[in-house]
Amino acid sequence: MRRIVIGGNWKMQVTSTTEAVSIADDIAQGLSTLSSVHVFIAPSFTELYSVNKAVKETQLKLAGQNMYYHEKGAFTGQISPLSLANLVDYVILGHSEPRRIFGETDEFIRQKLLKALEIGLIPVLCLGETAKEREEGNTKAILHQQLAGSLKGLQIEKMKMIILAYEPVWAINNKFLNPDTEIRPATPIEANETHTIIRDWLKNEFGAPVAEEISIIYGGSMNAQNAKELLALDQIDGGLIGGASLSAEKFLPIIRTAAHLLENRSTDYRWESNTLRFDE
């Protein structure tokens, strides 16, 4: 069975060490009975050391929000993967904000992904199309392009270590990414379709056994209210959460939903007239 992974990407939303440690501690305490789900949070780089100390003996893991692919050198402002590996288990790569705002290319992301695997970090590789790309019918082409460019030349055994995160750009609450687009989460049908596109590509490139082992999580305005419909789908193996990960009160219900659905996977929902229905 694939890993169920719930990650919290704090971006630049928490800038106080005291606040970061407090939130992380609350989340960690709430995980004591939820061991079936793999959970990480990604604080700002400046908060990682303190949060690492606070959650070291708990089930809560940490992630870096990005990294560079050189281990050391004259690269002002970059984060060494070696420094990161001392503090975290995961690293988020290819998020839409670095891709679309700061111009990161698939090849640049591939270099970082290879380095992350080399030093033992678990890459969370993000993929996703803009509203315009979707409206023009290019969702599949964009996802294939990002997958091929970011995973080019990767060995099959390394693929099993990677987590993929489908994050439609139009579902991310960021005015620089979406100045004129209504922000909304993907519907269950949209999410199921795109996750199927990604898994089918993996089957073609790496074979069905490998494709079925890789966790593909959904990101983009997931919260406690819509988590059940999204996480219940067989193709969705967790979530990469933004705003709803900034407090234990909002984050833990999503994790509890994932844990419950993991215990009852594929047994309590059905499609009816293109709508997801749950059996109580």
C-alpha positions in Angstrom: 0.0 0.0 0.0 1.2 3.5 -0.9 2.3 5.9 1.9 -0.4 8.4 3.0 1.4 11.7 3.4 0.1 15.0 4.7 2.5 17.9 4.5 2.2 21.5 5.7 4.0 24.2 3.7 4.2 27.3 5.9 5.9 29.4 3.2 6.7 32.9 4.7 3.6 33.0 6.9 5.2 32.3 10.3 8.1 34.6 11.0 8.5 34.2 14.8 10.5 31.4 16.3 8.3 31.3 19.3 5.1 31.0 17.2 6.7 28.4 15.0 7.7 26.2 17.9 4.3 26.6 19.5 2.4 25.5 16.4 4.8 22.6 15.7 4.5 21.4 19.3 0.7 21.5 19.2 0.7 19.5 16.0 3.2 17.0 17.3 1.2 16.4 20.4 -1.9 15.7 18.3 -0.1 13.0 16.2 0.4 10.6 19.1 -2.5 8.4 18.1 -2.2 8.9 14.3 0.9 6.9 13.4 -0.6 5.5 10.2 -0.1 8.8 8.3 3.3 10.3 7.4 3.2 14.0 8.5 5.7 16.8 7.9 5.7 20.6 8.1 7.9 23.0 6.2 8.7 26.1 8.4 10.8 29.0 7.1 14.5 28.2 6.9 15.3 30.6 9.8 12.9 28.6 12.1 14.0 25.1 11.2 16.7 24.7 13.8 14.4 25.6 16.7 11.5 23.6 15.4 13.7 20.6 14.9 14.8 20.7 18.5 11.2 21.0 19.6 9.8 18.0 17.7 12.9 15.7 17.6 11.4 12.9 19.7 7.9 13.0 18.1 6.3 11.6 15.0 6.2 15.0 13.2 8.9 15.3 10.5 10.3 18.5 8.9 10.8 19.6 5.3 12.8 22.3 3.6 10.9 24.6 1.4 13.6 24.4 -1.3 17.4 23.9 -1.7 20.3 24.4 -4.0 22.0 21.5 -5.7 25.6 22.4 -4.8 26.7 21.2 -1.4 28.9 24.3 -0.7 30.5 27.2 -2.5 30.1 30.9 -3.3 26.3 30.9 -3.8 25.0 33.8 -1.8 21.5 33.3 -0.5 21.2 29.6 -1.4 20.6 26.7 1.0 23.1 23.9 1.1 21.6 20.4 0.9 24.1 19.3 3.5 22.9 21.9 6.0 19.3 21.0 5.3 19.9 17.2 5.7 20.9 17.8 9.3 17.5 19.2 10.1 14.8 17.7 7.8 13.7 14.5 6.2 11.8 16.0 3.2 12.4 18.8 0.8 9.8 20.5 -1.4 11.0 21.0 -5.0 9.3 22.5 -8.1 6.6 24.4 -6.2 4.6 26.7 -8.4 5.9 29.8 -6.6 9.6 29.1 -7.4 8.6 27.8 -10.9 6.3 30.7 -11.9 7.5 33.6 -9.8 11.3 33.0 -9.7 11.7 31.2 -13.0 12.9 27.8 -11.9 13.1 25.4 -14.9 12.5 21.7 -15.0 16.2 21.1 -15.6 17.1 23.2 -12.5 14.6 21.3 -10.5 15.9 18.0 -11.8 19.4 18.9 -10.6 18.1 19.6 -7.1 16.0 16.4 -7.0 19.0 14.3 -7.9 21.1 15.9 -5.2 18.3 15.4 -2.6 18.1 11.7 -3.4 21.9 11.4 -3.3 22.1 12.7 0.3 19.0 10.9 1.5 16.3 13.5 1.5 12.8 12.6 0.4 11.9 15.0 -2.5 8.3 16.2 -2.7 8.1 17.2 -6.4 5.3 19.6 -7.2 3.5 19.8 -10.6 0.7 21.9 -11.8 -0.9 23.9 -14.6 -2.2 27.5 -14.6 -5.8 28.5 -15.2 -5.0 29.6 -18.7 -3.2 26.3 -19.5 -6.2 24.4 -18.3 -8.7 26.5 -20.2 -6.7 25.9 -23.4 -6.8 22.2 -22.8 -3.1 21.8 -22.1 -3.2 20.3 -18.6 -1.9 16.9 -19.7 0.8 18.4 -21.9 2.1 20.6 -19.1 2.1 17.8 -16.5 3.9 15.5 -19.0 6.4 18.3 -19.7 7.1 18.9 -16.0 7.4 15.1 -15.2 9.7 14.4 -18.2 11.9 17.4 -17.5 12.2 16.9 -13.7 12.6 13.1 -13.7 14.8 12.7 -16.9 17.3 9.9 -16.5 16.2 8.9 -13.0 16.8 5.3 -12.1 13.7 3.2 -11.3 14.9 2.4 -7.8 15.2 6.1 -7.0 11.7 6.8 -8.2 10.3 4.9 -5.3 11.7 7.4 -2.8 9.9 10.4 -4.4 6.6 11.9 -3.5 4.7 13.8 -6.2 2.4 16.7 -5.4 -0.2 17.8 -7.9 -0.8 21.5 -7.1 -2.9 23.3 -9.7 -1.6 26.9 -9.9 -5.1 28.2 -10.0 -5.9 26.6 -6.6 -3.0 28.4 -4.8 -4.0 31.5 -2.9 -1.2 33.8 -4.1 -2.0 37.1 -5.9 1.3 37.0 -7.8 0.4 33.6 -9.3 -3.3 34.4 -9.8 -3.9 38.1 -10.1 -7.1 37.7 -12.1 -8.1 34.1 -11.3 -10.8 32.9 -8.8 -9.0 30.7 -6.2 -10.7 27.4 -5.6 -9.7 23.9 -4.9 -9.9 21.3 -7.6 -13.2 19.3 -7.5 -12.8 15.6 -6.8 -13.4 14.9 -10.5 -10.7 17.3 -11.6 -8.2 16.0 -9.0 -8.9 12.4 -9.9 -8.4 13.1 -13.6 -5.1 14.9 -13.1 -3.7 12.3 -10.6 -4.7 9.6 -13.1 -2.8 11.5 -15.9 0.3 11.6 -13.6 0.1 7.9 -12.6 -0.5 6.8 -16.2 2.7 8.7 -17.3 4.6 7.0 -14.5 3.4 3.6 -15.7 4.5 4.3 -19.3 7.9 5.5 -18.1 8.8 3.3 -15.2 6.3 0.4 -15.3 3.1 -0.3 -13.4 4.7 -1.8 -10.3 6.7 1.3 -9.6 3.8 3.7 -10.5 1.6 2.0 -8.0 4.1 2.4 -5.2 4.6 6.2 -5.7 2.5 8.5 -3.5 0.8 11.3 -5.4 -0.6 13.9 -3.0 -3.0 16.9 -3.8 -2.2 20.5 -2.9 -4.2 23.6 -3.5 -6.7 25.0 -1.0 -7.3 21.7 0.8 -8.8 22.1 4.2 -10.8 20.3 6.8 -14.1 20.9 4.9 -13.0 19.4 1.6 -10.4 16.9 2.7 -12.7 13.9 2.9 -13.9 14.1 -0.7 -10.4 14.6 -2.0 -8.5 12.1 0.2 -11.1 9.4 -0.3 -10.1 9.0 -4.0 -7.9 6.0 -4.7 -5.5 8.1 -6.8 -4.9 10.7 -4.0 -2.4 9.7 -1.3 -2.5 12.7 0.9 -2.2 16.5 0.7 0.2 19.4 0.7 -1.5 21.9 2.8 -0.9 25.7 2.9 -2.9 28.0 5.0 -4.7 25.2 6.9 -1.4 23.9 8.2 -0.7 27.1 10.2 -2.5 25.9 13.3 -3.1 22.5 15.0 -6.8 23.3 15.1 -7.0 23.4 11.3 -4.3 20.9 10.4 -5.0 18.0 12.7 -8.6 17.4 11.4 -7.1 16.9 7.9 -4.7 14.3 9.3 -7.4 12.6 11.3 -9.5 12.4 8.1 -6.6 10.8 6.2 -6.0 8.3 9.0 -9.7 7.3 9.1 -9.9 6.9 5.3 -6.7 4.9 5.3 -8.4 2.4 7.6 -11.5 2.2 5.4 -10.0 2.9 2.0 -12.3 2.2 -1.0 -15.1 1.1 1.2 -17.2 4.2 2.0 -17.7 6.2 -1.2 -19.1 5.8 -4.7 -19.5 7.9 -7.8 -23.1 8.8 -8.6 -24.1 11.1 -11.4 -20.5 12.5 -11.5 -20.7 13.3 -7.8 -18.8 11.6 -4.9 -21.3 10.1 -2.4 -20.3 8.8 1.0 -21.9 5.9 2.8 -22.3 6.7 6.5 
